């Protein structure tokens, strides 16, 4: 069994998460796709599409769909501007 490490910019991951579906019957829409062959991060909710180049996505690693719950747990580790749903203009003093 191989171990892979995939690094994705927090800003790209956060942006992709805003475009992924919530509680959709099509489970593949309830997450963010890391396309390691093309080096892209892709997310959609069926109406909006997010696609960005990601330098940290390794070409030799398998492509994977990361569930929203996993992304939310990772984003909870960060505070301030990086927390989910918080934008610099929306921050209260």
Secondary structure, DSSP 8 states (H G I E B T S, - for coil): ---------HHHHHHHHTTS-SS-SSGGGSEEEEETTTTEEEEE-SS-EEEEE-TTS-SSS--EEEEHHHHHHHHTT--GGGSTT--GGG---
